[in-house]
Amino acid sequence: MILNIGCGAKDSRGDVRIDISRGTNASLIADIRHLPFRENVFSIIICQHVLEHLQEDDAYGVRDQTVAIDEMYRVLKASGVCHIVVPWGWEACAFDHKRIWPPSIWRIMLDRRGFRKIEIRGRGSIFDFQNGFLDYIFHRLPLLKPLT
């Protein structure tokens, strides 16, 4: 099953689509910090343009982001894949963005929460890496196939 977190009004991907706002394309109204699912349910999680909107609860502004990452890890299957997109560079300057972290901090946060095989890629050209969006693709466990 595929979970789409923060689907908004236009995104219809996923078997289960959640958003915190009403009037969206969500099949369920829910908060990423308190996902209403049991453990190890989803094989894929899509989370695009959500984490940068979470409030800052501690001096470093990381509590809500780490709680959200912990929740995604909890509901992701052991061999699952999670895809996060967050803005970086000029795209990150929107007024409603609460916290933007550089790629090195995201890597540390994801690693400390148990994710492995973390890939960080800029979208499009080399200039997009500095001024566009970063794709964070990470796996709960390495997806290695045995040699046959």
N, C-alpha and C positions, 0 to 999 in steps of 0.2 A: 504494500500500500504506500501511496505517496501523500505526504502531508505538506500543504502549502501554507506557510505562516505569513500573515499580513497580505493576503491576496488582493485586497482593495476591491474596487468596483469593476476592473477590467480583466483581471487575471483569473482564468477558469481552469488552470492546470491543477491536477491532483485529485485523488479520491476523496480527501478531506481538506477543505479550505477553511482556514480560520482567520478572523480579523477581530480586533478589539472594538471596531466601530460598526454600528448598524448602517444599513443602506449600502452594503458592499456585496460582493459576489460570494460571501462566506456561507458555507453550509453550517457553520457553528460560530457563535460569538464567544471568543475566549481570549485570555491574556497569555502571552508567551511565557510569562514568569510563573504561571500556574496551569500547565497543560492538563486538560481533563482526560488523560489517557493512561492506560497501564504501561508498564515498562516493556521495551523491546517490541513495539508494534509496527513501526514504519521502516520500510527498506530505503526510502528516499525522503529527505526533508529539503524543502525549498524555503529559503528565508531571505527575501530581497527587500532592501531598504526598510528594515525594521529596527535593528539594533542601535542605529544612530539616533533614534527618537526616544529611547528609554531615558527616564530621569536618572539623575545622579544622586545616590543615597549616601555615599561616604566621601571622605576627604579627597579620594582619588577618582571618584566618579565611576567606579567599576562594579559596584554591587549589582545593579540591575542587569548589566550585560553578562556578568558571570552567572547569575541566577538563570537567565534565559538560556545560556549555553549549557548549563547543567541540566535544564529541563529538556533541551533538544537531545542531549546525550542519553538521558534516561529513557526517552520514548523511541530512540533509534535502535534498530536491530543490531546485533553484534557485527554483522557484515555489511551494515548500512552505510550509505553515503549522504552527507549533508552538504548543501550548496548555499553559501551565504554571499550576498552582494552588499557592499557598503561603499559609500562615496569616499573619495580621497582627492586631495588637491582642491582646485577651485570649486568642484562640484560639492564639496563638503561645507561650503559657506552658507548654506541655506539657513534661514532664521529659525526653523523648527528643529534643527539638529542639536541634540543636547551634548553629545560627546563623539568626537572623531579620534580614533587611535591610528598611529602609523602601523604599517604591516608587521613590524617587529613585535609590537605589543600584542596584536591579534594572535600572532603565532604563539607567543608565550601563554596567553590566556587559553587558547584552544588546547595546547599541549598539556597544561596543568589540569585541565578538565578531563583528560583521558583520550582525546582524539589523536589519531596517528595518521601518517601519510598526508600531511597538510601541504596543499598546493596553493600558492598565492600567485595570481596572474592579473596583469593589467588587461583591460579590454582594448581590442583594436591595435592601434599603432603604439610605438614606444612613447609617444607624447600622451596617450590616454592613461598610461600607467601613472604619470605625474599629475594629470589634470582631469582624470575621469573616474571610473569606478574600478574597484578591485574585486575580483572574484576570489572567494575563499572556498576552496573545495577540499573537504576533509572527510576522512573515513573513521569510523569508530575503531575498526581494526584494519590492518593491511589486507587488501583484497588480493591475495596471492593464490594462484592455482597450482596444484601439485604438478610436477613434471610427469609426463606419461611417455 
